[in-house]
Amino acid sequence: MRSGYRYFFGSVCLTAALAVPSAMSYAAPPQDNGHQDEHRQDDKDRNRVYDRDHKDYHNWDNNEDQHYRQYLVERHQEYHPFLEVKVKEQKAYWNWRHAHPDHDGR
């Protein structure tokens, strides 16, 4: 009888060893401290862009687009969509933007 238990126990261990890696692949990926997406839409279907350095979100609306265009004019650059520029350029814009807030304190 001992060899029967040994065979049964061995097969259970083998099954578990093979099942664990595949079960782990179905687990949800870890969260990114609430910043899963740099560019996403909120519950009102407005585009929101996350500013890593200042740790805040900005609604990308007509007002923000006008400020972005003003920023490009001051730097003698042609317009190109914000989401297509390099991260370094986006950081420079957000630094400029925080130095030039709206009247409502944004």
Sequence and secondary structure as in RCSB ss.txt:
>XXXX:A:sequence
MRSGYRYFFGSVCLTAALAVPSAMSYAAPPQDNGHQDEHRQDDKDRNRVYDRDHKDYHNWDNNEDQHYRQYLVER
HQEYHPFLEVKVKEQKAYWNWRHAHPDHDGR
>XXXX:A:secstr
 HHHHHHHHHHHHHHHHHHHHHHHHTS     TT S SEEE TTS EEEEETTTTEEEEESHHHHHHHHHHHHHT
T     GGGS HHHHHHHHHHHHHS  TT  
